[in-house]
Amino acid sequence: MADVETVEVRYFAGAADAAGTDLESYQLRPGATVGDVKGALRERHGTALERVLSVAVFLIGDEMVRDDAYPVGHRVDVLPPFAGG
């Protein structure tokens, strides 16, 4: 069993602006959760992403998630609120 797994994080709209990129990879422990991902994002980006993370939804597979205990797979999409019509 691996000690870490690579999780690809994709950012959209304001999340990409705050992160300064639209794609990053993180090395997280197996069984990592949304809360673990958020912690890694805060560690790397500091307060730049804090506001976005407080209102973002995380797309994991086909599920839109806000629960910090939800397990992540190998890709997590960070979706801030979108305006439009």
C-alpha positions as CSV (number, residue, x, y, z in Angstrom):
1,M,0.0,0.0,0.0
2,A,1.3,3.4,-0.9
3,D,2.1,6.0,1.8
4,V,0.8,8.8,-0.5
5,E,-1.5,9.2,-3.5
6,T,-1.4,11.9,-6.1
7,V,-4.6,14.0,-6.2
8,E,-5.1,16.3,-9.1
9,V,-6.9,19.5,-8.2
10,R,-8.5,21.6,-10.9
11,Y,-9.6,25.1,-10.2
12,F,-12.3,27.0,-12.1
13,A,-13.3,30.7,-12.4
14,G,-12.5,32.7,-9.2
15,A,-10.8,29.7,-7.6
16,A,-8.3,29.6,-10.5
17,D,-7.7,33.3,-10.1
18,A,-7.1,33.0,-6.4
19,A,-4.7,30.0,-6.8
20,G,-2.9,31.5,-9.7
21,T,-3.3,28.3,-11.7
22,D,-6.0,26.0,-13.0
23,L,-4.3,22.7,-12.2
24,E,-2.1,21.4,-9.4
25,S,-1.1,18.0,-8.0
26,Y,-0.9,17.2,-4.3
27,Q,0.6,14.2,-2.5
28,L,-2.0,13.1,0.2
29,R,-2.4,10.1,2.4
30,P,-4.6,7.3,1.1
31,G,-8.2,7.8,2.2
32,A,-7.8,11.6,2.1
33,T,-11.0,13.6,2.5
34,V,-12.2,17.0,1.3
35,G,-11.0,18.4,4.6
36,D,-7.5,17.1,3.9
37,V,-7.6,18.7,0.4
38,K,-8.7,22.0,1.8
39,G,-5.9,21.9,4.4
40,A,-3.3,21.2,1.7
41,L,-4.7,24.1,-0.4
42,R,-4.5,26.5,2.6
43,E,-1.0,25.3,3.3
44,R,0.2,26.0,-0.2
45,H,-1.8,29.2,-1.0
46,G,-2.4,30.8,2.5
47,T,-5.2,33.2,2.7
48,A,-5.4,33.7,-1.1
49,L,-7.9,30.8,-1.4
50,E,-9.6,31.1,2.0
51,R,-12.6,33.1,0.9
52,V,-13.1,30.8,-2.1
53,L,-12.8,27.7,-0.1
54,S,-15.4,28.9,2.4
55,V,-18.1,29.0,-0.4
56,A,-16.8,26.5,-2.9
57,V,-18.3,23.2,-3.9
58,F,-16.0,20.3,-4.6
59,L,-16.8,18.0,-7.6
60,I,-15.6,14.5,-6.9
61,G,-16.5,12.1,-9.7
62,D,-20.2,13.0,-10.4
63,E,-20.8,14.2,-6.8
64,M,-20.9,17.9,-5.8
65,V,-19.7,17.9,-2.2
66,R,-19.3,20.3,0.7
67,D,-18.8,17.7,3.5
68,D,-15.2,17.8,4.8
69,A,-15.4,14.1,5.7
70,Y,-16.2,13.0,2.1
71,P,-13.4,10.9,0.7
72,V,-11.7,12.1,-2.4
73,G,-10.5,10.2,-5.4
74,H,-7.6,11.1,-7.8
75,R,-9.3,14.3,-9.0
76,V,-11.0,17.1,-7.2
77,D,-12.5,20.1,-8.9
78,V,-12.9,23.3,-6.9
79,L,-16.0,25.2,-8.1
80,P,-16.7,28.6,-6.6
81,P,-20.2,30.1,-6.9
82,F,-21.0,31.0,-10.5
83,A,-23.0,34.0,-11.6
84,G,-24.9,34.2,-14.8
85,G,-28.2,33.5,-16.4
